Amino acid sequence: MDRIIAQNVKYASTGAHISAYLARPDADGRFPAVIVIHEIFGLDRHIEDVARRFAQNGYVALAPDLYSRPGTPVTAEEIAQAMDFMMKIPPARQRDQAVMAEEMSKLPEQDRAAVGKTMKWLMHRDYSTNVTDLAAAIDYLSSQPYVRKGAVASLGFCMGGTLSARLAAKGADLAACVIFYGEAPAQESISAIKCPVLGLYGAEDHRITDALPQFDKSMRDNGKSFLHHVYPGAHHAFFNDTRPHYNKQAAEEAWKEVLSFLAEHCK
């Protein structure tokens, strides 16, 4: 598509209005749609860029800001601060509580309190409200005159990948589900998935990929369609070209897989 329309919108969800970034082709007609679910960093310029890429490929892309719901106890800035702290510590050492406590003690007192609050929320947060807000995004897209009926997919990265999977496992009426290095849904919920699923993972992202064989088996045991790719040498967040673990080759190959998968199931 030569021209697209991009704008900030709000849509209704249970007891709230959720902010979102919408990108779509500047053309007449109805188009398939994709809900683009952000990483833990929130709705940032990378996610907005991904939404525009979809619009340029003939999709309506809606990227909800899942932190915009009133009452969310942390801000996107606080999350970014906590994640910057985490990314300075090797993943294998992040599982060692003594190491984490030692690294936390090195922070200035004010930063230590803010990071500690955010880390506590991240470790114990409830995804159920996020899934509710994503289900409302399906309804919002389906009501738009430029969206093709029955052709809404979900796609997410990291936390968003986990939520994309959980949305599908809630039995949402999705045409397709894409998971970029997100956690598998609970095994007992897999039977509720109605759509084909594509998973894209980095071989060096062991926290996620070590659980992939069991996820694959559970999908097959439940008669579900699950296509997945593991990219050699790629780490977690390999698709994000604003982060240190960006892997250009893996990202480009994964993007081709996404477009092919969505073209098959949404177009």
ZIMOKA-V555197 format. One record per backbone hydrogen bond with DSSP energy under -1.0 kcal/mol. CO is the residue of the C=O (numbers start at 1). NH is the residue of the N-H. If there is no record, write none. Layout:
# ZIMOKA-V555197
co: [CO | CO]
nh: [NH | NH]
This chain:
# ZIMOKA-V555197
co: [3 | 5 | 7 | 9 | 11 | 13 | 16 | 18 | 19 | 20 | 21 | 22 | 23 | 24 | 25 | 31 | 32 | 33 | 34 | 35 | 37 | 39 | 42 | 44 | 45 | 46 | 47 | 48 | 49 | 50 | 51 | 52 | 54 | 54 | 55 | 60 | 61 | 62 | 63 | 65 | 69 | 75 | 76 | 77 | 78 | 79 | 80 | 81 | 82 | 83 | 86 | 90 | 90 | 93 | 96 | 97 | 98 | 99 | 100 | 101 | 104 | 108 | 109 | 110 | 111 | 112 | 113 | 114 | 115 | 116 | 117 | 118 | 119 | 120 | 127 | 128 | 129 | 130 | 131 | 132 | 133 | 134 | 135 | 136 | 137 | 138 | 139 | 141 | 144 | 146 | 148 | 151 | 152 | 153 | 154 | 155 | 156 | 157 | 158 | 159 | 160 | 161 | 162 | 163 | 164 | 165 | 167 | 168 | 172 | 176 | 177 | 178 | 179 | 180 | 186 | 189 | 190 | 196 | 197 | 198 | 199 | 200 | 201 | 202 | 204 | 205 | 205 | 206 | 208 | 209 | 211 | 212 | 213 | 214 | 215 | 216 | 217 | 218 | 219 | 220 | 225 | 227 | 229 | 231 | 231 | 234 | 238 | 240 | 243 | 247 | 248 | 249 | 250 | 251 | 252 | 253 | 254 | 255 | 256 | 257 | 258 | 259 | 260 | 261 | 262 | 262]
nh: [26 | 24 | 22 | 20 | 18 | 16 | 13 | 11 | 65 | 9 | 63 | 7 | 61 | 5 | 27 | 148 | 60 | 153 | 62 | 155 | 157 | 42 | 44 | 48 | 49 | 50 | 51 | 52 | 53 | 54 | 55 | 56 | 57 | 59 | 58 | 34 | 23 | 36 | 21 | 68 | 72 | 79 | 80 | 81 | 82 | 83 | 84 | 85 | 86 | 87 | 89 | 93 | 94 | 96 | 100 | 101 | 102 | 103 | 104 | 105 | 107 | 112 | 113 | 114 | 115 | 116 | 117 | 118 | 119 | 120 | 121 | 122 | 123 | 124 | 131 | 132 | 133 | 134 | 135 | 136 | 137 | 138 | 139 | 140 | 141 | 142 | 143 | 144 | 147 | 31 | 151 | 33 | 175 | 35 | 178 | 37 | 180 | 160 | 162 | 163 | 164 | 165 | 166 | 167 | 168 | 169 | 172 | 171 | 174 | 154 | 198 | 156 | 200 | 158 | 189 | 192 | 193 | 177 | 227 | 179 | 229 | 181 | 231 | 205 | 206 | 208 | 209 | 210 | 211 | 212 | 215 | 216 | 217 | 218 | 219 | 220 | 221 | 222 | 224 | 223 | 197 | 199 | 201 | 203 | 234 | 204 | 247 | 243 | 246 | 251 | 252 | 253 | 254 | 255 | 256 | 257 | 258 | 259 | 260 | 261 | 262 | 263 | 264 | 265 | 266 | 267]
